[in-house]
Amino acid sequence: MSVTDHRRLGAAIGAALLTLAVAGCSGLGRNAVGTISYGTERDALVTVSNPSVNGCHRLAPSGATVVVNNTMIDMVLYRNRDCSGSETIYLPTTLTDSIVPGAQPWRSYTLVH
């Protein structure tokens, strides 16, 4: 192998390792990278930056009618304030969920890690 081939191989390996490190950062650092934004029934807009991947997170007391997941981790939304119950929705990264008219708002969420 020539010096140029070694450099290319080294660059490719470095890029692959960097990709793996970035993909694993959320679990290791215990924070999701990005923001979660939601709107309430009272038309307030709330944005949470880099939330912890651990535990249950409560939304505003009035709940959320629309949730935007701009993190690098999927999330699960719950109707109850303690992340319990059977009415949930799985919200993948970079997607948005809006409740249908007459439905109860989302009141808490967990992050999938």
N, C-alpha and C positions, 0 to 999 in steps of 0.2 A: 504494500500500500504506500502511496505517496503521501507527503505531508498534507497536501490538499485533501486527500481522501480521509485522513485522520481527523482533520479539522471539521470536515462535513459530518463525519460520524460522531464526533464529540458534540457538535452543535445539535444534531438530531437527538442524541441521548439527553443532552441538557434540556432541550425543549420538551421531551417526553417526561422527564422528571419534574420540570416546572408545572406541566399540566396536571400531573398526579398530585403534586403538592397543593396547587390551587383548588383542585376538586375535593381534596380531603380537609381543607382548612376549616370549613364550617364545623365539622365534627370535632376536630382537635381543639380549635379555639373556643368552642362552645357558643359561638355566635353565628347567626345566619348573616351572610354578606348581602346587603341591599336594604330595601325598605318594604314595609307593609303599610299600605294606606287604606283607609276606610271612611265611608260616609255614614253619618247617623241619621235617624229619623228626623232630627232637628236641623238637618242640613249642615252640620259641622263636619269638617274634614280633618282627620287625624292621621299623622304619619309617624311610624315607629321605625327608627334606623337600627340596623344590625341587632335584632332581638336575640335573646339567648335561645339556644336550641333545647334547653332543658325546661321541663315543667309546663304548666298550664298558664296561659296568658289571658287575662280578662280584657274585653273590649269596653268601650264607654258604657256607662250604666244604662243608657237607652238602647244599646245594641248597635249593630252595623247592618245597613241595608245593602251596601256594596263593599266588596273587599278586593283589593288589587295586591297580588303577591309578586312583588318585584325583587324577591330574594333568589338565591341560588338553591333553595330548599323548598320542597313541597310542604303543604300545610293541611291540617284538618280543622274545619270549622264546626263549632257546636252551638246548639240553641241554649244550653245551660251555662251558667257562669263558672262551673267547676270542671269543664271538659268531660262531662259525662252525658249519658243518654244515647239513644239509638238514632236520633235525627242528626246526621252529620253529612258533611260534604268534603270530598278530597279536592283540594285546589292546587294543581301543579304550579311549578315556578313559572313566572311571567304571564299568568292568566288572571282573569277577573271573574268574580261571581256576584250576581245581583239577586236578591230575593224576589219572588213573585208577589204581586199585590195580595195582601191578606195573610201572608206568611209571617211567622215570628222572626225577628231579627237574629243574627248571629251574636252570641254573647261572649264566646271565648274561642281560643285556638291553641293547637299544639303544632310544633314543627317536626317533620319526619326526618330523622337523621340516622 
